[in-house]
Amino acid sequence: PGVLVVHENRGLNPHIEDIARRFALENFMAFAPDGLTSVGGYPGDDYRGGQLFNKVDRTKMTEDLVASALWLKGRADCTGKIGATGFCYGGGIANTLAVRLGADLAAAAPFYGGAPPAADVAKIKAAILVHHGELDAALVKAWPAYEAELKKAGVPYEGNIYPGAVHGFNNDATPERYNKAAADLAWKKTVDWFNKYVRPVPQA
């Protein structure tokens, strides 16, 4: 099974490469595309990556990431079942992919990502696992409305709010944001979620 890993608003940096490596060690086919490819790719440091991110055509970048997910799903060596996860910007994209791909996406695990428009939630067929830090006030405040729409649409979901954690709590490359307890628990929950929803059950 495949997992698409979508980066924060810096491009495909070593931290996100490491997340993809961790999924590979859990026996998923992990693919971490670089949304900055159209402007030359991740430039080697996060500051310049952030500058490039502000110049990239956002609509094109979204379409590139949708195409990346479909490319992963269609690979001959993939089972055809895929999940998506992402962080910050990538968390929002994980939600967008759930809307855009419908039944082509088995599960999504957005980390501190913006919710899709309420009117689009009914298009989601993936199982949604949401992660927010308690101190990430705007996203925590927005979560109940997203939850209500998921419930109304009959989407399998789980929402997690981690005590004392801030936006970006999973990123161990930014010590001022990293919260090990929250990150370790969120990682375990994500792997379990993908094992449940993305890994096909063997036929008897």
Backbone bond lengths (Angstrom), bond angles and torsions (degrees), N, CA, C in turn:
res aa  C-N    CA-C-N  psi(-1)  N-CA   C-N-CA  omega(-1)  CA-C   N-CA-C  phi
1 P - - - 1.465 - - 1.526 111.28 -
2 G 1.310 116.48 151.97 1.459 121.37 -175.76 1.519 112.79 -105.32
3 V 1.332 115.57 150.41 1.463 121.81 172.10 1.523 108.28 -132.31
4 L 1.328 115.57 123.42 1.459 121.44 174.07 1.526 107.69 -89.53
5 V 1.326 116.76 129.39 1.467 122.34 -178.91 1.527 108.25 -113.77
6 V 1.336 116.50 117.13 1.470 120.30 -174.84 1.534 109.60 -108.89
7 H 1.317 114.29 130.05 1.464 122.14 -172.55 1.530 113.88 -73.37
8 E 1.331 114.14 171.78 1.462 122.14 171.98 1.530 109.12 -74.57
9 N 1.328 116.61 -166.43 1.472 120.70 -176.76 1.528 112.59 -85.58
10 R 1.337 114.68 42.96 1.471 121.05 178.91 1.528 111.69 -130.35
11 G 1.326 117.23 -11.17 1.456 120.69 -174.22 1.522 110.99 96.15
12 L 1.319 114.70 -173.59 1.470 121.47 -174.72 1.531 109.65 -80.26
13 N 1.335 115.23 86.34 1.464 120.54 -177.81 1.534 110.82 -93.67
14 P 1.328 118.10 174.03 1.468 120.34 -177.34 1.530 113.69 -58.41
15 H 1.331 117.32 -32.32 1.474 119.70 178.81 1.527 111.05 -61.58
16 I 1.327 116.86 -46.05 1.471 120.15 -178.68 1.531 110.17 -70.84
17 E 1.325 117.07 -35.64 1.471 119.40 173.68 1.529 109.98 -58.21
18 D 1.339 116.10 -38.41 1.461 120.45 179.70 1.533 111.25 -67.68
19 I 1.329 116.99 -38.14 1.471 120.20 176.52 1.538 109.65 -59.93
20 A 1.340 116.11 -44.41 1.469 120.01 179.02 1.533 110.16 -61.74
21 R 1.333 115.96 -41.51 1.475 120.07 178.06 1.536 110.56 -59.58
22 R 1.335 116.30 -41.20 1.466 120.28 -179.53 1.537 111.01 -63.47
23 F 1.336 116.45 -39.03 1.470 118.49 176.67 1.524 111.09 -65.76
24 A 1.335 116.15 -37.69 1.470 119.22 178.26 1.528 110.13 -61.72
25 L 1.335 116.17 -38.73 1.470 119.93 178.42 1.524 112.41 -67.59
26 E 1.347 116.30 -19.85 1.473 121.15 175.14 1.535 111.56 -89.96
27 N 1.345 115.42 10.60 1.466 122.63 176.70 1.526 113.57 70.88
28 F 1.334 115.51 36.72 1.467 121.26 167.60 1.519 108.12 -109.15
29 M 1.332 116.01 152.90 1.453 119.96 169.69 1.526 106.48 -83.76
30 A 1.314 116.42 106.57 1.464 120.74 -173.78 1.519 110.59 -99.82
31 F 1.316 115.68 134.68 1.463 121.11 178.89 1.525 108.04 -131.83
32 A 1.328 115.86 121.49 1.463 121.66 178.89 1.525 108.58 -117.08
33 P 1.326 117.62 93.57 1.467 120.34 -179.93 1.531 110.94 -74.33
34 D 1.317 116.03 158.51 1.462 121.15 177.15 1.525 108.59 -104.83
35 G 1.338 115.50 109.42 1.461 120.02 179.61 1.520 113.54 -64.85
36 L 1.333 116.83 -13.02 1.471 120.39 179.47 1.532 112.34 -90.53
37 T 1.323 117.87 5.87 1.473 120.76 -176.62 1.530 111.75 -53.08
38 S 1.336 117.06 -39.91 1.474 120.18 -175.40 1.534 112.73 -69.27
39 V 1.355 116.67 -14.09 1.474 119.75 177.23 1.526 110.74 -116.99
40 G 1.344 116.13 23.50 1.455 120.83 174.37 1.516 115.43 106.11
41 G 1.341 116.96 -6.63 1.458 119.49 177.11 1.525 113.05 88.22
42 Y 1.333 115.15 171.05 1.468 121.21 179.38 1.523 109.54 -55.41
43 P 1.347 117.75 126.00 1.473 120.18 -169.99 1.519 115.12 -84.83
44 G 1.337 118.04 1.75 1.462 118.92 176.02 1.514 114.71 108.68
45 D 1.331 117.08 -15.72 1.461 118.52 172.23 1.531 109.11 -146.06
46 D 1.337 115.27 154.65 1.461 120.26 -171.77 1.523 113.35 -69.44
47 Y 1.328 117.47 -31.55 1.468 118.98 -179.98 1.531 110.12 -63.15
48 R 1.335 116.03 -51.26 1.468 119.30 179.74 1.526 110.77 -68.56
49 G 1.350 116.36 -31.20 1.464 119.49 175.32 1.521 111.57 -60.75
50 G 1.327 116.07 -41.94 1.463 120.78 177.82 1.519 112.03 -63.42
51 Q 1.336 116.36 -38.26 1.465 119.77 177.63 1.527 111.38 -64.59
52 L 1.334 115.76 -44.16 1.465 119.97 178.37 1.529 111.07 -64.25
53 F 1.331 115.65 -39.03 1.466 120.44 -179.53 1.527 110.30 -57.35
54 N 1.330 116.67 -35.14 1.461 120.48 -179.24 1.524 112.72 -75.14
55 K 1.326 116.81 -10.38 1.468 120.09 -179.30 1.523 112.58 -102.09
56 V 1.329 116.88 -18.42 1.460 120.27 -173.19 1.528 110.68 -70.83
57 D 1.315 116.58 148.87 1.469 121.95 175.70 1.534 108.05 -71.50
58 R 1.336 116.72 109.20 1.470 120.65 -172.96 1.533 111.91 -63.05
59 T 1.321 116.76 -39.13 1.467 119.48 -179.69 1.515 109.98 -63.69
60 K 1.329 116.06 -43.95 1.474 119.87 178.43 1.522 110.24 -62.64
61 M 1.341 116.52 -42.53 1.465 119.92 -178.34 1.534 109.99 -61.60
62 T 1.323 117.36 -42.38 1.473 119.91 177.42 1.522 110.47 -60.06
63 E 1.334 116.54 -45.83 1.476 120.03 -179.49 1.529 111.07 -63.94
64 D 1.336 116.53 -37.46 1.468 120.02 177.26 1.532 110.67 -61.53
65 L 1.328 116.72 -39.17 1.472 120.10 -177.70 1.533 111.14 -74.76
66 V 1.329 117.16 -35.15 1.474 120.07 172.79 1.529 109.31 -61.35
67 A 1.337 116.06 -44.93 1.471 120.68 179.26 1.533 110.73 -63.24
68 S 1.329 117.05 -36.50 1.473 121.24 178.31 1.525 111.05 -61.56
69 A 1.339 115.65 -43.39 1.472 120.06 179.98 1.530 110.61 -63.57
70 L 1.325 116.20 -43.53 1.470 119.40 -178.68 1.530 111.12 -69.36
71 W 1.347 116.19 -34.42 1.472 120.23 176.12 1.530 109.91 -62.90
72 L 1.341 116.49 -43.78 1.465 120.73 180.00 1.528 110.02 -62.72
73 K 1.325 115.88 -46.44 1.472 120.92 -178.72 1.523 111.48 -60.70
74 G 1.329 116.65 -34.72 1.460 121.21 -174.79 1.517 115.43 -86.72
75 R 1.333 117.35 -3.99 1.468 119.38 -179.33 1.524 110.91 -63.64
76 A 1.332 116.18 142.28 1.470 121.08 -178.94 1.523 111.76 -62.82
77 D 1.353 117.07 -28.64 1.465 119.77 -177.67 1.532 112.79 -94.83
78 C 1.324 116.68 9.01 1.471 121.37 174.25 1.537 107.70 -102.16
79 T 1.322 116.20 149.07 1.473 119.62 179.93 1.528 112.41 -69.01
80 G 1.343 116.07 -14.37 1.465 119.55 -175.07 1.525 112.07 94.32
81 K 1.332 116.25 -3.94 1.469 119.80 173.81 1.513 108.42 -107.55
82 I 1.329 116.37 129.62 1.462 119.99 -178.63 1.521 111.10 -133.95
83 G 1.330 113.16 153.79 1.457 122.31 170.39 1.516 108.57 -121.87
84 A 1.333 115.65 167.14 1.464 120.59 177.19 1.518 109.25 -135.36
85 T 1.318 115.33 138.63 1.458 120.32 170.96 1.517 107.51 -133.56
86 G 1.320 115.68 160.79 1.454 119.84 179.29 1.513 109.20 -167.83
87 F 1.325 114.42 166.65 1.452 121.55 -170.27 1.521 109.37 -130.56
88 C 1.342 116.96 128.50 1.464 121.18 179.68 1.542 107.60 60.00
89 Y 1.332 118.53 -116.56 1.472 119.96 174.70 1.529 110.62 -49.78
90 G 1.338 116.11 -45.44 1.462 120.81 -178.26 1.518 113.43 -65.47
91 G 1.340 116.80 -28.16 1.468 119.90 174.97 1.519 111.12 -65.41
92 G 1.330 115.39 -41.49 1.464 119.53 174.82 1.518 111.49 -62.52
93 I 1.345 115.98 -38.86 1.467 120.14 178.35 1.529 110.93 -67.10
94 A 1.328 118.24 -36.92 1.473 120.06 176.18 1.525 110.17 -58.47
95 N 1.333 116.80 -40.93 1.465 120.48 176.04 1.529 111.38 -66.67
96 T 1.336 115.68 -41.46 1.472 120.00 178.31 1.531 110.73 -61.89
97 L 1.333 116.76 -42.00 1.470 120.45 178.89 1.525 110.72 -62.23
98 A 1.341 116.80 -37.41 1.466 119.77 178.48 1.527 110.42 -61.48
99 V 1.329 116.16 -38.15 1.470 120.58 177.69 1.528 110.52 -70.76
100 R 1.328 115.94 -49.51 1.466 120.91 -172.44 1.525 113.29 -70.20
101 L 1.341 116.83 -36.50 1.460 119.81 -173.42 1.521 113.23 -90.61
102 G 1.324 118.14 -16.72 1.460 119.85 179.12 1.522 111.22 53.31
103 A 1.322 116.36 -127.08 1.474 121.25 -176.66 1.533 113.11 -70.18
104 D 1.337 118.35 -8.99 1.469 120.52 177.54 1.527 112.47 -76.41
105 L 1.336 117.60 -10.10 1.465 121.36 176.53 1.521 108.39 -115.17
106 A 1.345 116.56 124.95 1.464 119.98 -176.08 1.529 112.68 -82.57
107 A 1.340 116.58 -33.97 1.463 120.23 -177.28 1.521 109.96 -158.04
108 A 1.332 115.22 155.05 1.462 120.88 174.11 1.517 108.66 -138.46
109 A 1.336 115.21 143.51 1.462 120.98 178.01 1.525 108.84 -131.27
110 P 1.344 116.96 80.78 1.461 120.05 179.36 1.534 112.08 -74.75
111 F 1.324 116.09 128.48 1.460 121.99 172.82 1.528 108.04 -98.00
112 Y 1.313 116.07 119.99 1.477 123.74 178.62 1.531 112.40 38.17
113 G 1.351 113.64 54.59 1.458 120.12 179.22 1.517 110.98 -112.03
114 G 1.322 115.52 152.18 1.453 120.68 177.38 1.523 111.27 -66.98
115 A 1.322 115.55 142.29 1.473 120.98 179.45 1.522 110.40 -74.44
116 P 1.328 117.28 153.67 1.461 119.71 175.38 1.526 109.98 -73.07
117 P 1.353 117.94 165.02 1.461 119.85 175.74 1.530 110.41 -57.12
118 A 1.330 116.35 141.28 1.472 121.20 -175.82 1.530 111.66 -53.53
119 A 1.335 116.50 -38.48 1.469 120.16 -176.72 1.526 112.59 -66.83
120 D 1.356 117.17 -18.96 1.466 120.54 -177.55 1.525 113.81 -91.16
121 V 1.339 117.24 -13.31 1.465 119.96 -172.03 1.532 111.98 -62.04
122 A 1.326 116.51 -31.16 1.470 120.35 -179.51 1.533 112.43 -62.84
123 K 1.347 117.18 -18.40 1.471 120.43 179.49 1.531 111.94 -79.74
124 I 1.332 117.38 -12.79 1.460 121.73 -175.14 1.530 110.92 -74.69
125 K 1.324 115.42 129.65 1.475 121.01 175.47 1.532 110.67 -117.41
126 A 1.338 117.15 -10.17 1.464 122.21 -179.32 1.524 110.30 -77.89
127 A 1.336 116.29 154.45 1.467 121.50 172.09 1.530 107.76 -80.42
128 I 1.343 116.67 127.54 1.466 122.03 -170.07 1.529 111.10 -108.34
129 L 1.331 115.81 125.09 1.470 122.58 176.88 1.529 107.84 -117.22
130 V 1.327 116.71 111.66 1.468 121.86 -173.68 1.530 110.47 -102.24
131 H 1.345 116.04 136.06 1.464 122.31 176.92 1.533 109.76 -124.17
132 H 1.333 116.77 124.36 1.466 121.59 174.04 1.520 109.70 -134.28
133 G 1.328 116.19 148.64 1.456 121.22 170.28 1.520 109.48 -83.14
134 E 1.310 116.92 141.04 1.471 121.77 -177.48 1.531 112.05 -56.26
135 L 1.333 117.11 -34.33 1.465 120.66 -175.45 1.528 113.08 -89.10
136 D 1.314 117.02 3.90 1.467 123.00 177.79 1.535 107.01 -88.16
137 A 1.339 114.87 74.26 1.468 121.82 -161.15 1.527 114.69 -56.72
138 A 1.317 117.62 -47.02 1.470 119.85 -174.69 1.533 111.45 -63.40
139 L 1.326 116.62 -43.59 1.471 119.68 -178.37 1.528 111.24 -72.15
140 V 1.323 116.89 -36.77 1.473 119.93 177.03 1.532 109.85 -63.19
141 K 1.324 115.41 -40.55 1.472 120.35 -179.97 1.531 110.91 -66.01
142 A 1.333 116.33 -33.17 1.473 120.74 -177.81 1.533 112.62 -80.22
143 W 1.334 117.62 -18.51 1.459 120.83 -173.52 1.534 114.22 -60.21
144 P 1.345 120.77 -45.17 1.474 119.00 -176.87 1.533 113.64 -57.03
145 A 1.328 117.28 -35.50 1.471 119.63 179.49 1.529 110.46 -67.21
146 Y 1.350 117.06 -41.10 1.464 121.40 177.02 1.528 109.52 -64.60
147 E 1.327 115.74 -43.88 1.465 120.28 179.39 1.529 111.02 -58.57
148 A 1.332 116.22 -42.90 1.474 120.18 -179.28 1.530 111.10 -61.26
149 E 1.343 116.25 -39.52 1.474 119.97 179.79 1.532 111.03 -70.31
150 L 1.335 116.86 -39.04 1.469 120.10 177.35 1.528 110.38 -61.83
151 K 1.313 115.27 -42.51 1.469 121.23 179.76 1.529 109.90 -62.01
152 K 1.337 114.08 -47.02 1.472 120.14 -178.94 1.533 111.19 -61.09
153 A 1.346 115.77 -35.74 1.472 120.59 -177.89 1.531 112.23 -83.29
154 G 1.337 117.13 -5.00 1.471 119.92 179.93 1.515 113.50 71.66
155 V 1.336 116.33 26.68 1.469 120.97 -179.42 1.533 109.24 -84.19
156 P 1.345 118.31 131.53 1.472 118.93 173.08 1.531 108.72 -64.27
157 Y 1.313 117.23 128.95 1.461 118.71 -177.67 1.521 110.35 -152.14
158 E 1.340 114.05 163.02 1.462 121.52 170.43 1.520 107.12 -147.56
159 G 1.320 116.85 135.19 1.456 121.45 177.64 1.513 110.47 -113.21
160 N 1.323 116.11 135.63 1.469 121.29 -179.37 1.523 109.82 -127.00
161 I 1.322 116.11 129.79 1.460 121.51 174.71 1.526 106.71 -121.42
162 Y 1.333 116.25 118.97 1.461 122.02 -169.94 1.533 110.48 -94.84
163 P 1.336 117.66 120.24 1.460 122.03 -176.18 1.522 112.70 -57.65
164 G 1.322 115.10 133.85 1.465 120.71 174.57 1.517 115.17 73.16
165 A 1.342 117.81 1.90 1.470 120.72 -176.70 1.529 110.64 -93.64
166 V 1.324 115.82 147.62 1.463 122.19 -179.99 1.536 109.54 -106.36
167 H 1.328 116.05 176.23 1.462 121.55 173.17 1.527 108.33 -58.64
168 G 1.320 116.65 132.76 1.470 119.91 179.55 1.513 113.97 85.45
169 F 1.335 116.68 17.80 1.473 119.69 -173.19 1.526 114.01 -62.05
170 N 1.333 117.76 -19.70 1.462 120.02 -177.72 1.529 112.84 -82.21
171 N 1.322 117.52 -13.68 1.474 120.31 -170.57 1.529 111.72 -84.91
172 D 1.336 115.25 100.64 1.465 119.87 -177.96 1.530 112.52 -76.15
173 A 1.333 117.36 -1.38 1.466 120.72 175.18 1.531 111.54 -89.92
174 T 1.327 116.90 -6.67 1.472 121.04 176.17 1.529 107.74 -122.97
175 P 1.331 117.25 88.75 1.468 121.80 -172.53 1.521 113.96 -56.44
176 E 1.342 117.00 -29.72 1.462 119.15 -178.69 1.537 112.00 -69.38
177 R 1.326 117.28 -18.97 1.474 120.55 179.06 1.533 112.41 -106.38
178 Y 1.307 116.45 -28.30 1.472 121.28 -170.76 1.528 111.78 -62.87
179 N 1.331 114.31 132.32 1.472 121.35 175.73 1.526 106.29 -127.41
180 K 1.314 116.47 102.27 1.467 120.91 -171.12 1.529 112.17 -60.21
181 A 1.320 117.11 -43.51 1.472 119.82 -177.85 1.525 110.59 -61.24
182 A 1.334 115.86 -46.66 1.465 120.21 179.54 1.522 111.15 -66.18
183 A 1.340 116.65 -43.04 1.467 120.88 -177.74 1.526 111.26 -63.80
184 D 1.334 116.39 -43.59 1.471 119.63 -178.98 1.530 111.25 -64.57
185 L 1.328 116.73 -41.60 1.465 120.25 -179.81 1.529 110.68 -68.27
186 A 1.335 116.24 -43.39 1.472 120.07 179.91 1.526 111.04 -63.02
187 W 1.335 116.62 -38.70 1.474 120.44 178.77 1.527 110.54 -63.35
188 K 1.334 116.11 -46.80 1.463 119.56 -179.73 1.524 110.64 -60.75
189 K 1.327 116.39 -44.62 1.466 120.87 179.76 1.537 110.71 -61.69
190 T 1.337 116.13 -39.22 1.469 120.46 -178.15 1.530 110.95 -67.26
191 V 1.329 116.56 -46.25 1.468 119.67 179.02 1.532 110.07 -62.32
192 D 1.332 117.20 -43.13 1.468 120.67 178.20 1.528 111.07 -61.60
193 W 1.332 115.87 -40.66 1.477 121.55 -179.35 1.525 110.66 -62.84
194 F 1.337 115.76 -46.97 1.461 119.60 -179.75 1.533 111.24 -68.57
195 N 1.324 116.76 -35.93 1.469 118.38 175.36 1.528 110.71 -62.37
196 K 1.322 116.72 -35.65 1.467 120.62 -179.22 1.519 112.18 -74.10
197 Y 1.339 117.39 -43.57 1.461 119.81 -169.46 1.536 114.89 -104.33
198 V 1.328 116.97 -23.49 1.477 119.33 -174.90 1.527 111.76 -102.93
199 R 1.319 116.22 -30.68 1.466 118.41 -179.08 1.526 109.20 -80.73
200 P 1.323 118.88 117.10 1.474 119.51 -175.44 1.528 112.72 -63.65
201 V 1.282 114.63 144.33 1.476 119.90 176.45 1.518 108.13 -78.72
202 P 1.338 118.47 127.96 1.479 119.78 178.52 1.532 111.07 -59.43
203 Q 1.303 114.75 137.82 1.477 119.05 178.35 1.526 110.21 -76.09
204 A 1.321 115.30 138.15 1.481 120.07 180.00 1.511 109.81 -72.02
